[in-house]
Amino acid sequence: AENDNFLEIKLKKAVDELEYYQDKYQDVTDKYREVSNRYQEISDKYHELASSYDQLEQERDMERGQLADLREEFEALIQHEGDKQHQLDELLDAKERLSVQLEVSRNELTLRNQEIEKG
């Protein structure tokens, strides 16, 4: 009887210990599930951010391309305006030369007319 009592106490301690470790196992399993879920949330957020970042990089590259195109257009316009200004300067120089030649020709005509009148 004493031996049975001793075995019963041992068995009760073993059952209590088993229940304790089962509770601990359940706690660890629950915590693992929490951590796993949190990891999945973070992983999903990371992929979402990575995708957004890639999209922003593509948009930036497109904008850089558009900016380069606009810069080329602007430089071409500046060159065209420079060419027009050069042509205008040449025309103004030619006008000035023609004005001087016209004045010289008028003076020559005036002198000839005066010589003819003196005669």
C-alpha positions in Angstrom: 0.0 0.0 0.0 2.8 2.3 0.9 4.5 1.5 -2.4 1.2 2.1 -4.3 0.9 5.5 -2.5 4.5 6.4 -3.5 3.8 5.4 -7.1 0.6 7.4 -7.1 2.4 10.5 -5.9 5.2 9.9 -8.5 2.5 9.5 -11.2 0.7 12.6 -10.1 4.0 14.6 -10.2 4.7 13.2 -13.6 1.2 14.1 -14.9 1.6 17.6 -13.4 5.0 18.0 -15.0 3.7 16.8 -18.3 0.8 19.3 -18.1 3.3 22.1 -17.2 5.4 21.3 -20.2 2.3 20.9 -22.5 1.3 24.4 -21.3 4.8 25.7 -22.0 4.8 24.0 -25.4 1.4 25.6 -26.2 2.8 29.0 -25.1 5.8 28.6 -27.3 3.6 27.4 -30.2 1.3 30.5 -29.8 4.3 32.8 -29.6 5.8 31.2 -32.7 2.5 31.7 -34.5 2.4 35.4 -33.5 6.0 35.9 -34.6 5.3 34.0 -37.8 2.3 36.2 -38.6 4.2 39.3 -37.7 7.0 38.2 -40.0 4.5 37.6 -42.8 3.1 41.1 -42.3 6.6 42.6 -42.4 7.5 40.6 -45.4 4.3 41.7 -47.3 5.0 45.3 -46.3 8.6 45.0 -47.5 7.5 43.6 -50.9 5.0 46.4 -51.2 7.6 49.0 -50.4 10.1 47.3 -52.8 7.5 47.4 -55.5 6.7 51.0 -54.9 10.4 51.9 -54.9 10.9 50.1 -58.2 7.9 52.0 -59.6 9.3 55.3 -58.4 12.7 54.5 -59.9 11.0 53.8 -63.3 9.1 57.0 -63.0 12.3 58.9 -62.2 14.1 57.4 -65.1 11.2 58.3 -67.4 11.2 61.9 -66.1 15.0 62.0 -66.5 14.5 60.9 -70.1 11.8 63.5 -70.7 14.0 66.2 -69.0 16.9 65.2 -71.3 14.6 65.5 -74.3 13.4 68.9 -73.2 17.0 70.0 -72.6 17.9 69.0 -76.2 14.8 70.8 -77.5 15.8 73.9 -75.5 19.4 73.8 -76.7 18.1 73.4 -80.3 15.9 76.5 -79.8 18.7 78.5 -78.4 20.9 77.5 -81.4 18.1 78.4 -83.8 17.6 81.8 -82.1 21.4 82.3 -82.2 21.4 81.5 -85.9 18.5 84.0 -86.4 20.3 86.6 -84.4 23.4 86.1 -86.5 21.4 86.4 -89.7 19.7 89.6 -88.3 23.1 91.0 -87.5 24.3 90.2 -91.0 21.2 91.9 -92.5 21.7 95.0 -90.3 25.4 95.2 -91.4 24.3 94.8 -95.0 21.7 97.6 -94.5 24.3 99.8 -93.0 26.7 99.2 -95.9 23.9 99.9 -98.4 22.9 103.1 -96.5 26.5 104.3 -96.7 26.8 103.4 -100.4 23.4 105.2 -101.0 24.7 108.3 -99.2 28.0 108.2 -101.2 26.0 107.7 -104.5 23.7 110.7 -103.6 26.7 112.9 -102.8 28.3 111.8 -106.2 25.0 112.6 -108.0 24.7 115.9 -106.2 28.3 116.8 -107.3 27.7 115.8 -110.9 24.5 117.8 -111.0 26.3 120.8 -109.7 29.1 120.3 -112.3 26.5 119.9 -115.0 24.7 123.1 -113.9 28.0 125.0 -113.8 28.7 123.6 -117.0 
